[in-house]
Amino acid sequence: MTAYRLFCLDHSRKITHAELLEAMDDSEAISLAQAAPFDAVTCEVWDVDHLVTRFEGRNGGAIHGR
């Protein structure tokens, strides 16, 4: 298991929520992050210092990543 970090950001790109996600791989971490019940403009999933993906908040859904 890998500890990924989920960051939820507001319009000013300030972190409104941060959470550790334990996942087997990037795909599982992305799924867990998308299921998180947090309202945010943007969410990011990080593996240490590597951005795995960035996606729109709960009202969005466009995914960008590796």
FENFENCOR-V175533 format. One record per pair of residues at least 6 apart in sequence whose C-alpha atoms are under 7 Angstrom apart, sorted by the first residue. I is the first residue (numbers start at 1). J is the second residue. If there is no record, write none. Layout:
i-><I:I>
j-><J:J>
This chain:
i-><1:1:1:2:2:2:3:3:3:3:4:4:4:4:4:4:4:5:5:5:5:5:5:6:6:6:6:6:6:6:6:6:7:7:7:7:7:7:7:8:8:8:8:8:8:8:8:9:9:9:9:9:9:10:10:10:10:11:21:23:26:30:39:39:40:40:41:41:42:42:42:42:43:43:43:43:44:44:44:45:45:45:45:46:52:52:53:53:53:53:54:54:54:55:55:55:55:56>
j-><22:23:24:22:23:24:20:21:22:23:20:21:22:29:45:46:47:19:20:21:45:46:47:18:19:20:21:33:43:44:45:46:15:17:18:19:43:44:45:15:16:17:18:40:42:43:44:15:16:40:41:42:43:16:40:41:42:41:29:29:52:45:57:58:57:58:56:57:54:55:56:57:54:55:56:57:53:54:55:51:52:53:54:52:65:66:63:64:65:66:63:64:65:61:62:63:64:62>
